[in-house]
Amino acid sequence: MLTERQKLILQVIVDDFIQTAQPVGSRAISKKKNISYSPATVRNVMADLEEMGFLEKTHSSSGRVPSEKGYRFYVDNLLTMQKPLEDVTVIRQIMHDGFFEFEKLVQKCVEVLSDLTNYTSIILGPEIFETTLNQIQIVPLAPQTAVAILITNNGHVDHHTFSIPKELDPADLEKMVNILNDRLSGVPIIELPEKLNTEVMELMKLYVSDFEKSYDYIKAAFSNEHQAKLYIGGMANMLMQPEFKDVEKVRSFYAMMEKEEEIANLLKTKKDGIKVSIGHENKVEAIKDLSLITATYHFGDEQMGTIALLGPTRMQYKRVINLLDVLSTEMSDALYTWYKNND
């Protein structure tokens, strides 16, 4: 556990580095109004924090910068939440601008969020959460080819062509279709893979001969599952960050942002509230030098989507967390109002 002195010095260093992107030295810290320690004392505290892994020393300067561990401690223990009135006002103004389509509201939120923060904003739309499967039809096209027709509750129709084993009995194909409709009708699209690998698999083991081969083929019909609706703003903002002088880092980031399914998987969560992932806590290689902060929004008690901001680990955590907290609440209220007005 850090002492109060160590916490104060760490907080000052993180706050200063977030603002300047420059390593922080002991003399600069000692001159701050809320610091009553000499440069020598500050140096000793900084050395201790570095030894404990909360700070790192750069090659180009005698100053220190926060490590990922330092940022994590800062976020978990040193932030005091207070919603900036101007940010709250801007967000609430958006919500009361009279949008008649929820999609247009989400698009506006993405733009404003990236403008306010200068980071990349992403919103995972509610479609992926609210869309359920109504019916499945499988129509043979040729001796070894069939098309799976997936009809959703909102009338969307997906056609997936897939191969079928030559030796598959038509009676088994009929059994599979019956099992799929029985077990998957009414299931949210996002939950289909899990259902296929559990309930559907167990039933096919019981009722379908040569189950393993047939199951692999039928599973292929769901490989191009309904994609999440993503809204992205401020991708170019990352180019303005000092951390993105490395061309390879820029290329890697843009390559990842083109993979919508990968981004959607990154944002899907069963946990409510705000989540902060710093650096290597992120699972995707392209953002292991970045921080990702997400918040969920709801319709009643049901989670409908995710709001996210992606930026450098030197992120304005307090402001971003406050912004996402306000926006998630306002979007939940707006979603309820929109559904009520369009019911």
Backbone torsions as a table, in degrees:
resi	resn	phi	psi	omega
1	MET	NA	137.5	179.9
2	LEU	-79.6	148.3	174.4
3	THR	-75.6	166.3	179.4
4	GLU	-61.4	-36.7	178.2
5	ARG	-64.3	-44.5	179.3
6	GLN	-64.0	-40.5	177.6
7	LYS	-61.0	-43.4	-178.1
8	LEU	-64.0	-46.2	-179.9
9	ILE	-63.4	-42.7	179.1
10	LEU	-62.3	-42.7	-179.7
11	GLN	-62.9	-42.8	179.7
12	VAL	-63.1	-42.5	-179.1
13	ILE	-64.5	-46.4	-179.4
14	VAL	-62.9	-46.8	-179.9
15	ASP	-59.8	-42.6	-178.2
16	ASP	-67.4	-43.1	-178.4
17	PHE	-68.3	-35.6	176.5
18	ILE	-59.4	-39.4	-177.1
19	GLN	-77.7	-37.0	-169.5
20	THR	-109.0	-23.5	-174.0
21	ALA	62.8	18.6	178.6
22	GLN	-113.7	141.6	177.0
23	PRO	-54.5	145.9	-173.8
24	VAL	-105.8	128.4	-179.6
25	GLY	-101.3	163.3	-176.5
26	SER	-66.3	-36.8	-179.1
27	ARG	-65.1	-42.0	179.5
28	ALA	-62.9	-38.4	-180.0
29	ILE	-66.9	-43.4	-176.3
30	SER	-64.0	-21.4	-179.3
31	LYS	-85.0	-7.8	-178.2
32	LYS	-73.3	149.4	-172.9
33	LYS	-60.3	-37.8	-175.2
34	ASN	-88.8	8.8	179.5
35	ILE	-112.4	123.8	-178.8
36	SER	-112.3	18.9	-177.6
37	TYR	-103.8	152.7	178.2
38	SER	-74.1	161.0	177.0
39	PRO	-56.3	-36.0	180.0
40	ALA	-65.1	-42.7	179.0
41	THR	-64.9	-43.8	179.4
42	VAL	-61.6	-40.7	179.0
43	ARG	-59.7	-42.5	179.9
44	ASN	-64.4	-41.5	178.5
45	VAL	-64.7	-41.9	179.5
46	MET	-63.6	-38.3	177.9
47	ALA	-63.9	-40.4	177.7
48	ASP	-64.8	-43.5	180.0
49	LEU	-64.2	-36.5	177.3
50	GLU	-66.6	-42.2	179.8
51	GLU	-63.2	-32.9	179.4
52	MET	-83.2	-4.7	175.5
53	GLY	92.2	9.2	-179.1
54	PHE	-87.5	-20.1	178.8
55	LEU	-128.0	158.9	175.3
56	GLU	-131.0	149.0	177.4
57	LYS	-100.5	133.3	179.0
58	THR	-89.1	160.7	-179.6
59	HIS	-75.6	-27.7	-171.9
60	SER	-89.8	-3.5	-174.1
61	SER	-154.4	158.4	176.3
62	SER	-82.6	-6.9	179.5
63	GLY	-75.7	175.2	180.0
64	ARG	-118.9	157.1	173.3
65	VAL	-128.0	155.3	179.4
66	PRO	-68.2	144.5	170.7
67	SER	-89.6	174.1	175.9
68	GLU	-60.7	-36.8	177.5
69	LYS	-64.1	-38.5	178.8
70	GLY	-65.3	-43.5	177.1
71	TYR	-62.5	-41.0	-178.7
72	ARG	-62.5	-44.4	178.6
73	PHE	-63.7	-40.9	179.7
74	TYR	-59.4	-48.7	-179.1
75	VAL	-65.5	-42.2	-174.1
76	ASP	-79.0	-25.4	-169.3
77	ASN	-129.5	-19.9	-170.6
78	LEU	-113.1	-8.6	-179.1
79	LEU	-80.7	135.3	171.9
80	THR	-113.3	119.3	-173.3
81	MET	-83.1	126.2	174.0
82	GLN	-149.0	116.9	-173.5
83	LYS	-72.3	119.1	177.3
84	PRO	-63.1	127.3	-174.6
85	LEU	-60.7	-37.0	-177.3
86	GLU	-67.3	-36.9	178.3
87	ASP	-66.9	-42.9	178.9
88	VAL	-60.9	-41.9	-179.1
89	THR	-63.2	-44.6	-179.6
90	VAL	-61.3	-46.7	-177.6
91	ILE	-65.6	-43.4	-179.0
92	ARG	-67.3	-31.3	177.3
93	GLN	-63.9	-39.3	177.7
94	ILE	-60.2	-45.9	-175.7
95	MET	-65.1	-24.8	-176.6
96	HIS	-106.1	19.3	179.8
97	ASP	-83.9	2.9	174.4
98	GLY	77.6	44.5	176.0
99	PHE	-74.7	130.7	-179.1
100	PHE	-94.5	-10.9	176.5
101	GLU	-123.1	130.2	-178.9
102	PHE	-62.6	-33.3	-179.9
103	GLU	-61.2	-41.4	179.3
104	LYS	-66.5	-34.5	177.6
105	LEU	-64.0	-44.8	-179.8
106	VAL	-63.3	-43.5	179.0
107	GLN	-59.4	-41.3	179.2
108	LYS	-66.3	-40.2	179.5
109	CYS	-61.8	-41.1	178.9
110	VAL	-61.3	-45.2	-179.3
111	GLU	-62.8	-47.0	-176.1
112	VAL	-68.1	-38.9	-179.8
113	LEU	-62.4	-42.5	179.2
114	SER	-70.8	-35.2	178.1
115	ASP	-66.8	-40.6	-178.3
116	LEU	-68.0	-32.9	-172.0
117	THR	-107.6	-20.9	-171.4
118	ASN	64.2	25.1	173.3
119	TYR	-112.7	-180.0	176.4
120	THR	-90.2	125.4	-179.5
121	SER	-106.8	143.5	-180.0
122	ILE	-138.4	134.4	173.0
123	ILE	-125.2	126.6	174.3
124	LEU	-88.8	113.1	-174.6
125	GLY	-67.6	164.5	-175.7
126	PRO	-72.7	-14.0	-174.5
127	GLU	-54.6	-42.5	-175.2
128	ILE	-65.0	-27.7	-177.8
129	PHE	-88.9	-31.7	-174.1
130	GLU	-93.5	-15.9	-178.0
131	THR	-77.1	127.7	177.3
132	THR	-121.2	160.1	179.9
133	LEU	-87.2	128.1	178.5
134	ASN	-94.2	-46.5	-173.4
135	GLN	-154.2	149.4	175.5
136	ILE	-123.2	133.8	172.2
137	GLN	-126.4	140.4	175.2
138	ILE	-122.4	120.2	-175.5
139	VAL	-117.6	118.0	175.9
140	PRO	-64.9	133.8	178.4
141	LEU	-104.7	-31.9	-178.8
142	ALA	-153.1	173.9	-177.9
143	PRO	-52.0	-34.0	-177.7
144	GLN	-125.7	22.0	179.8
145	THR	-136.2	139.9	177.1
146	ALA	-141.8	164.1	175.9
147	VAL	-120.5	131.9	175.2
148	ALA	-97.2	127.6	179.4
149	ILE	-109.4	116.1	-178.3
150	LEU	-108.5	121.0	-178.2
151	ILE	-111.6	126.0	-177.3
152	THR	-97.8	172.3	-177.2
153	ASN	-66.5	-23.1	179.1
154	ASN	-96.2	14.3	175.6
155	GLY	87.4	0.1	178.9
156	HIS	-71.8	138.5	-179.8
157	VAL	-121.3	125.0	176.2
158	ASP	-110.2	137.3	176.2
159	HIS	-114.7	122.1	178.3
160	HIS	-123.1	114.9	176.6
161	THR	-83.8	136.4	-179.2
162	PHE	-147.2	162.9	179.9
163	SER	-87.0	150.7	174.8
164	ILE	-126.9	146.3	-178.9
165	PRO	-63.9	141.7	-176.9
166	LYS	-58.4	-34.4	-174.3
167	GLU	-88.8	4.3	-177.9
168	LEU	-66.0	124.9	178.6
169	ASP	-72.8	131.8	177.8
170	PRO	-54.3	-31.8	178.8
171	ALA	-65.8	-37.5	177.6
172	ASP	-67.3	-37.9	178.2
173	LEU	-62.0	-40.7	178.1
174	GLU	-64.4	-41.5	177.7
175	LYS	-61.2	-41.7	-179.6
176	MET	-62.7	-44.0	179.2
177	VAL	-61.3	-41.8	179.2
178	ASN	-63.7	-42.2	178.9
179	ILE	-64.0	-44.5	-179.3
180	LEU	-61.3	-45.3	180.0
181	ASN	-67.2	-38.0	-178.8
182	ASP	-66.2	-41.3	-173.3
183	ARG	-95.0	-21.5	-174.4
184	LEU	-108.6	-12.3	178.6
185	SER	-64.0	127.2	-179.6
186	GLY	86.4	-1.7	-179.3
187	VAL	-84.5	133.5	175.9
188	PRO	-56.9	140.5	-178.5
189	ILE	-53.0	-38.7	-176.4
190	ILE	-63.9	-21.7	-176.8
191	GLU	-97.5	-0.7	-176.6
192	LEU	-57.8	-48.2	-178.9
193	PRO	-56.4	-41.1	179.9
194	GLU	-65.1	-43.0	179.7
195	LYS	-65.0	-39.3	179.1
196	LEU	-61.6	-38.3	-176.0
197	ASN	-83.3	-6.1	-178.8
198	THR	-120.2	-87.2	-173.8
199	GLU	-60.4	-48.1	-177.7
200	VAL	-63.1	-44.1	180.0
201	MET	-60.0	-44.2	-178.0
202	GLU	-63.8	-40.9	-179.9
203	LEU	-69.3	-39.0	179.2
204	MET	-66.5	-32.7	175.3
205	LYS	-58.8	-37.2	-176.0
206	LEU	-78.6	-38.0	-167.2
207	TYR	-114.2	-10.2	-176.5
208	VAL	-115.3	126.2	177.6
209	SER	-73.8	154.3	-176.7
210	ASP	50.3	47.5	-171.4
211	PHE	-55.1	-48.9	-170.6
212	GLU	-58.6	-46.4	-179.5
213	LYS	-67.0	-43.7	-179.3
214	SER	-63.1	-40.2	-177.7
215	TYR	-64.3	-42.9	179.1
216	ASP	-59.6	-40.5	-179.8
217	TYR	-68.3	-44.2	-177.1
218	ILE	-67.6	-33.5	178.8
219	LYS	-64.0	-31.2	179.4
220	ALA	-62.2	-25.4	-179.9
221	ALA	-66.8	-19.0	-178.2
222	PHE	-107.1	9.4	-174.3
223	SER	-67.9	-30.9	178.2
224	ASN	-100.1	58.2	-174.8
225	GLU	-62.4	161.5	-178.6
226	HIS	-49.3	126.0	-176.6
227	GLN	-83.8	149.3	178.0
228	ALA	-69.3	150.7	176.2
229	LYS	-89.0	113.9	-177.9
230	LEU	-110.0	139.7	174.8
231	TYR	-122.0	122.0	-174.4
232	ILE	-124.9	135.4	178.0
233	GLY	-135.5	149.8	172.1
234	GLY	72.3	30.4	177.9
235	MET	-60.1	-37.3	-178.9
236	ALA	-68.8	-16.5	178.7
237	ASN	-58.7	-31.0	-177.6
238	MET	-64.5	-27.1	-179.2
239	LEU	-68.9	-20.4	-179.6
240	MET	-85.3	-9.3	-179.5
241	GLN	-81.0	135.6	179.8
242	PRO	-56.3	-29.9	-178.5
243	GLU	-66.5	-15.2	-174.4
244	PHE	-103.7	34.1	174.1
245	LYS	-76.7	-21.5	179.4
246	ASP	-75.5	115.5	-177.1
247	VAL	-61.1	-38.0	-178.8
248	GLU	-64.9	-35.8	178.3
249	LYS	-66.4	-39.6	177.7
250	VAL	-64.1	-45.6	-179.1
251	ARG	-61.0	-43.9	-179.3
252	SER	-63.3	-41.3	179.8
253	PHE	-63.6	-47.6	-178.0
254	TYR	-67.2	-34.8	177.6
255	ALA	-63.7	-40.6	178.9
256	MET	-66.9	-40.3	-176.8
257	MET	-66.6	-17.4	176.3
258	GLU	-80.4	-14.1	-178.6
259	LYS	-95.5	85.5	-173.6
260	GLU	-60.9	-38.2	-179.2
261	GLU	-63.7	-38.6	179.2
262	GLU	-65.7	-40.5	178.5
263	ILE	-66.1	-43.7	179.1
264	ALA	-58.8	-44.3	178.6
265	ASN	-62.7	-32.6	178.9
266	LEU	-66.3	-32.7	-175.3
267	LEU	-94.0	-19.1	-179.4
268	LYS	-64.9	131.8	179.1
269	THR	-151.2	146.1	175.8
270	LYS	-94.7	-7.8	-179.1
271	LYS	-93.9	138.0	177.9
272	ASP	-84.5	164.9	173.7
273	GLY	93.5	-163.4	-175.4
274	ILE	-99.8	136.8	178.7
275	LYS	-128.5	134.3	179.1
276	VAL	-116.3	118.9	176.7
277	SER	-114.6	123.2	-172.6
278	ILE	-113.4	123.8	173.3
279	GLY	54.5	-119.4	-174.9
280	HIS	-72.7	-1.4	171.0
281	GLU	-70.8	-20.0	176.6
282	ASN	-76.6	140.2	-175.5
283	LYS	-81.6	-23.4	-176.5
284	VAL	-88.8	128.4	-174.1
285	GLU	-57.2	-39.1	-174.8
286	ALA	-65.2	-17.4	-179.2
287	ILE	-120.0	24.6	178.8
288	LYS	-74.6	-7.9	172.8
289	ASP	-104.2	8.5	-175.5
290	LEU	-120.2	170.7	171.7
291	SER	-115.2	141.5	179.2
292	LEU	-123.1	121.7	178.3
293	ILE	-117.7	126.7	-177.4
294	THR	-123.9	153.4	173.6
295	ALA	-142.1	144.6	-179.9
296	THR	-96.8	153.5	171.9
297	TYR	-127.2	160.4	-165.4
298	HIS	-135.0	162.3	165.3
299	PHE	-122.3	104.1	-171.6
300	GLY	66.2	-126.8	179.1
301	ASP	-92.5	-3.9	-175.2
302	GLU	-94.6	126.8	177.3
303	GLN	-68.7	132.3	-174.5
304	MET	-115.2	-24.9	-177.3
305	GLY	-174.4	-176.4	-175.7
306	THR	-134.9	139.1	173.8
307	ILE	-109.7	137.6	-177.6
308	ALA	-141.5	149.9	170.3
309	LEU	-126.0	133.1	-177.6
310	LEU	-119.1	124.3	-178.4
311	GLY	-156.1	-175.0	-180.0
312	PRO	-66.7	159.6	175.9
313	THR	-60.5	-23.1	175.0
314	ARG	-82.3	56.4	-174.5
315	MET	-94.8	151.3	175.4
316	GLN	-77.7	78.3	-170.4
317	TYR	-58.3	-45.4	-177.2
318	LYS	-59.4	-49.4	-177.6
319	ARG	-66.2	-42.4	-177.9
320	VAL	-65.1	-44.7	179.4
321	ILE	-62.1	-42.2	177.3
322	ASN	-62.0	-45.3	179.7
323	LEU	-59.5	-47.9	-178.4
324	LEU	-66.3	-35.2	178.3
325	ASP	-63.6	-45.9	178.6
326	VAL	-65.2	-47.3	-175.6
327	LEU	-65.4	-38.1	179.7
328	SER	-64.4	-39.6	177.3
329	THR	-65.7	-46.8	-178.6
330	GLU	-65.7	-38.8	179.3
331	MET	-68.4	-36.6	176.6
332	SER	-61.6	-44.0	178.6
333	ASP	-65.3	-41.3	-179.3
334	ALA	-66.7	-38.4	179.2
335	LEU	-64.1	-41.7	178.1
336	TYR	-63.0	-45.2	-179.8
337	THR	-63.6	-42.2	-179.3
338	TRP	-63.1	-46.0	179.1
339	TYR	-63.8	-40.0	-178.7
340	LYS	-63.4	-40.8	-179.1
341	ASN	-74.3	-21.3	-176.9
342	ASN	-111.2	11.7	-178.6
343	ASP	-69.4	NA	NA
